[in-house]
Amino acid sequence: MPERTSAPYGRPSLRYVRAVAAAVLAAAALIAAANAGPAKATDTAPASPTAQHQPQRG
């Protein structure tokens, strides 16, 4: 009968370490994005419209 190569609570495999690292990185990125805040508004006037709607008669 083959023996187990690791204890039940032994060293985690590389796959799980990568998954946890990716989850921590994703959570840190989401927290950083949430704390970034909105962009600052500029003091310039809004652009003038390029086309105007003409009502149809008829």
CNS distance restraints for C-alpha pairs under 8 A (distance, minus, plus):
assign (resid   6 and name CA) (resid  10 and name CA) 6.06 0.50 0.50
assign (resid   6 and name CA) (resid  11 and name CA) 7.56 0.50 0.50
assign (resid   7 and name CA) (resid  11 and name CA) 7.89 0.50 0.50
assign (resid  12 and name CA) (resid  16 and name CA) 6.45 0.50 0.50
assign (resid  12 and name CA) (resid  17 and name CA) 6.82 0.50 0.50
assign (resid  13 and name CA) (resid  17 and name CA) 6.54 0.50 0.50
assign (resid  14 and name CA) (resid  18 and name CA) 6.15 0.50 0.50
assign (resid  15 and name CA) (resid  19 and name CA) 6.25 0.50 0.50
assign (resid  16 and name CA) (resid  20 and name CA) 6.13 0.50 0.50
assign (resid  17 and name CA) (resid  21 and name CA) 6.10 0.50 0.50
assign (resid  18 and name CA) (resid  22 and name CA) 6.06 0.50 0.50
assign (resid  19 and name CA) (resid  23 and name CA) 6.21 0.50 0.50
assign (resid  20 and name CA) (resid  24 and name CA) 6.16 0.50 0.50
assign (resid  21 and name CA) (resid  25 and name CA) 6.12 0.50 0.50
assign (resid  22 and name CA) (resid  26 and name CA) 6.07 0.50 0.50
assign (resid  23 and name CA) (resid  27 and name CA) 6.13 0.50 0.50
assign (resid  24 and name CA) (resid  28 and name CA) 6.12 0.50 0.50
assign (resid  25 and name CA) (resid  29 and name CA) 6.17 0.50 0.50
assign (resid  26 and name CA) (resid  30 and name CA) 6.24 0.50 0.50
assign (resid  27 and name CA) (resid  31 and name CA) 6.16 0.50 0.50
assign (resid  28 and name CA) (resid  32 and name CA) 6.07 0.50 0.50
assign (resid  29 and name CA) (resid  33 and name CA) 6.11 0.50 0.50
assign (resid  30 and name CA) (resid  34 and name CA) 6.13 0.50 0.50
assign (resid  31 and name CA) (resid  35 and name CA) 6.23 0.50 0.50
assign (resid  32 and name CA) (resid  36 and name CA) 6.16 0.50 0.50
assign (resid  33 and name CA) (resid  37 and name CA) 7.79 0.50 0.50
